Amino acid sequence: MSETPIDNLNVRAQDPLPTPAELKARQPLSESGKATVEAGRAAVEAILDGHDPRLLVVAGPCSIHDVEAAKDYARRLKALHDELSDSLFIVMRVYFEKPRTTVGWKGLINDPFMDDSFDIEEGLRRARDLLLYLAELGLPAGTEALDPITPQYLGDLISWTAIGARTTESQTHREMASGLSTAVGFKNGTDGSLDVAINAMRSAASPHSFLGITQNEGRSAVIRTAGNRYGHVVLRGGDQPNYDSVSIALCEKALADEGLSACLMVDCSHANSNKDPALQPLVMDNLVNQVVEGNRSIVAVMIESQIGWGKQKLGNDPSALEYGVSITDGCIDWATTEQVLRDAADKLSQPLQARIA
């Protein structure tokens, strides 16, 4: 018999990871942290159910690359979370995984040292460290679920989840979403199509059986889910922006035609701002005005925000990076974030109460 291998021909190595249970034992969630996560999930669900009139705001960096800077940002955002809580329910955007059209830095979990060393165990540890910090701080966290195994390591610390525009059409991600413990926002397609997000909502609301890993042993298993009824559309633009009142109305109709409730999140970044952070405040102001004028379907917004303005290139020396500035999409800075959110809370204080009148 030939000794030539026939499998793993393009695999260079297989490095074992700790199981989800082992990582959680090393970095456990306290009772106070658990209360933050549970309260965050309950508030998001109440907003989607129409029982809580506040606007859900997911705000934070395009991606996390510096945990200490992210903690600095979180402390600032927690102050706004408390100050504006009558009108806004603020969740920190904590994105650890970045989908790539071709190649590039794939995020903190995949490459925490930003040097192509791909120390994923260290990435998971850093991600869990940050999420535990937020939970103890009392600030709920939202993230994008990209790798289908990652939620087993971090899902106990998340209050809201997104499925990105590149993966909303993926059967794997729809199945995963059906079993997540949080509400899940499905972004419209990169071309602006709504069908992929609406189909994803319908799919994720149904039970599924698929391959995954167990919490304790990290063994391969058939995961059987009950379905997730808290799926919703995230409008992020496409070939054209889709945050305007006409686009909102068309999305409402498309959802109604499928018998689905019209609970919309609108992303102020990405194609809705032509990837120009300076346009994000204008998009936000437009959305706030729509709510003031009586719109009831806009229940959430997303803002890409950092300590510093814009973005910077990663380059070959991560130590040379400017503190608090994005290395992926451009973000508005902290001063602009404060102004945008305070202005929104002030304008929405009375109009939001009419939603439950």
N, C-alpha and C positions, 0 to 999 in steps of 0.2 A: 504493500500500500504506500502511496506517495506521502511523504512527510510535509509537503507544501501546505501551509494553512489555507483554509478556505473562508474564514470569517475574520472580522476585525482587521481587514487588510489596510485600512486607512486610520486605524486607532494607534496612537503612539503610547498611551498609558491610561490606566484607570486608577484614580486616586480615591480611596474610600473617604467618605464624609461621616461625621457623627450622625446618629439618627436624630430626627426631630426631638424625641424625648430626651436624648442626651444633651442637646444644645439648650433645651428649656430648663433642664436640671442645673446646668451651669449658670444660666441667666434667667432665673425664675421671675414670673409676674406676681407682684404683691397684690394683696386684697385692694389696696387703694388704687393701684394701677388698673386692676380688673374693673373697678367701678367706673373709671374714666372711659374704658373701651365700651362697656355695656351702656353707659349713659349716652355716649356718642352714637352708637348704633340705634338706640331707641329714639334719639332726637331725629336722626336722618329718616328713619322709618315713619315717624309721626309727620314730618314735613311732606314726605311722599304720599302719605295717606290723607293729607289735607287737614290733619288735626292740629298741627303746629303751623301758624301763619308765617313764621320767620323765613327769610331767604337763606338757604344753605350756601355757604361760600367756602370753596376749596382753594386755598391760597398757599403758595410756597414756591420753592425753586423748581425750575424745569427738571433738574436732577440733583441728587445729593452726591457731592464728591468730597466734602470736608465736614466730618461729623461735628467738630467743635463749632464751626461757623453755623451749621444747621441748628445746634443747641442755642447759639446766640440769637439766631432768627426766631426760634421757637419761643424764647422768653419774651421777645418783643410782641410776637403774635398772640401769646397768651394774654397779655395786657389788653389787647384789642378784643380778643375773644370774650373777656369779662366785661369790658366797658360797653361794648355794642350788643350785648346779648339780648336786649329787648327786641331788636330788629333782625339781627344776623346771627346765624349759628355757624361759627368759623371752625373749619377743620384744616389742619396743616397738610399741604401736599408734600408727600414724602416718597419720591420716586427713586427706586434703587436699580431698576432694570430699564435699559433703553433699547428699543427695537432699532435695527439698522437696515437700510435698504441694501447696502453692500457690506462694508466693514466700517469699523470705528470703535471708540470706547463704548462698551456695552453696559456700563454702570458700576456702582459701588460693589454690588454683590459679586459680579463677574470678575472685576479687576480693581480691587480696592486701592492698590498702590499706583494705579494709572501708568504702569510700565510694562504691560503685557506679561506679567507674571501669573495672572489669573489664579490668585490664592482665594478660591471661592469659600473655603472654610473661614478665613479671616473676614471676607466680605459679609458672610452671614452673621458672624459675631458682631461686627461693627453695626450692621443694620439693626440687629436686635438690641444692641446697646442704645442706639438713638431712640428706637421706638419705646423702650422701657423708660428712658428719660422723659419722653413726651407724656407717657401714661402717668408717671409720678407727678409731672408738672400740672396735670389736669387738662391737657390739650389733646383732643382726638386727632387721629392720623388717618389720612387717605393715601392710597397707593395704586399703582397699575400692576395688575397680575399678568406677568408675561410667561415666565417659566412655570409649568404646571406643578412642579414639585415644591417650589418656594413657599406657597401658602402653608404647607405643613410645618414649616419652620417659623413663620412669622404671622400667620393668620390670626392668632390669639391676641395680637396687638393692634389690629386694624379695625377702623369703624366705617370706612367706605372704600369701595374698590372700583377702579376703572378697567375696562378692556379697550385697548387702543384701536385706532382706525385700521392699522395693518392686521390686527388679529380678531376683530369683531366677526369676520366672516369665517374664522377657523372653527371647525367642529370641536377640536380639542379644547379651545377656550370657552366655547358655549357650554360644553359638558362640565368643565371646571367651574364655571360661574353658577351652574345649577346646584353646586354643593357648597359654595362659599357661605360663610356665616354673616356676611354683610350685604347691604344693598349694593347693586352693581350698575354702573353707568356704561353703556355701550356707545362708543363714538361712531358717527356716520362715516362712510367710506372716504378715502382720501380724495375721491372725485366729487364728494358732496352727496352721494346717493344715500337715501334714507332706508332703502330696502334692507341692506345688510344689518343695520342696527335693529330695525323692527323684527326681522326674522330671528336675530339673536335673542331679543327679549322673549319671543314666543318659545324658542328652543330652550333657553335657560329656565323658563318657568315650568318645564316638564321634567319628569324623572329621567335619569340617565344611569347607565352602567358603563364603566370605562376603567382602563388600567391606571393605577396610581401606586402610592406607597403608604404604608401604615404609619401611624404616629409613633408607636413605641419601638417596634423592631426595624422600621424603615424597609420592610419587605415589600416586594411586589404584591399587589392585591387588586381585586375587582372592587372598585368604589361604586357604591349604589346610592344615588341621591334622591331626595324628595322633590327637587325643583325649587327655584328661588323666585318668589313673587315680587321682589323689589327691584326688578330690572327697569331701567329707564334710558331714554335717549340722551346722548350728549352731542349737541350741535357744535362742530369745530370748524365749519366751513369746508370748502372743497375747491373746485375750480373757481368758485366765487364765494364770498362771505355768506353766511346764512343766519345771521343774528337779527336781521331786520324784521319788521312786523309781518311782511308778506311771507317770508320764509318760515316764520313761527306759525303763521296761520296754515300754511301748507303742511307743516309737520303735524299740527294738531289734527288736521283732516285725515292725514295718512294713518295716524294712530287710531282715530275714531273709526275709520273704515275697517280696521282689523279688530275692533272691539277692545282696544287698549286705552287705558287712561292717559291723558295728556299731561304728564309731569316731565318737564324738560329742564335739563341743565344746559347752559350755554357757555362754551369755552371762549373767553375773551382773547385768547392767544391763537397760535397756529394760523390757519388760513383766514380766520375771522379778523385778524389784525395784520394780515400779509406778513406775518413774522416780524413785525415792527413793534417793539414794546411801547413806543410812544403812542400807538393807536389803541392800546388796551384800555386806557381810561375813557376814551371816546366810546368804545364798544360797551363798556360797563355803564356809562351814563345813558346810552341809548336803551339798554335793557331796563335800567331803573325807571326811565321815563315810560316805557311800555307798561310796567307794573303800576306806576302812578296813574296811568290812563285807564287802568282796569283789567289788564291782562292777568289771568289766573294760572296759566300753564307754566310760566317761567317760575320755577321753584328753587333753582340753584344756578350758581355761576362758578366758573373756574378762572383763576388769575395766576399767571406765572410771575412770581415776585421773588426778589432776593434782597440782600443787604445793599449791594451795589448795582448800578445800572448796566444793562446791556449784557454782553457776553465777551469771552476771551477764548483764544485758542489754547488747547492743552499743551502742545509743544512737547519737547523732549525732557523738560525739567519741571516736574510737578511742584517742586519747592519754590519755583519762581512765579507761581500763580498769584494773582491779586486776590486778597481776602474778600470773600463774600460776593464774588462775581461768577455768574454761570459759565460753565464750559460747554453747554449744549445750546439750547435756544435762548435768545435774549429775554431778559426779565426787566420789569420796572423795579426801581429801587425802593428802599424802605420808606423814605419820606413820601413818595408818590403813593405807596400802598396805604399808608395811614390816611392820606387825604382822600383817596378814592373810597375807602371803606367808611370813613366818617361821613363823607358826603352822602353815600348811599344810605347809611343808617338814618341820617337826618331826614332825607326825602321820603323814606319808606315807612317811617314810624306810624303815621296815620293810615296810609293806603293798605298796608298789610293787615291791619285789624279788620278791614272790610271783607277779607277772605273767609273769615269765620263768623261774620255777622249774620 
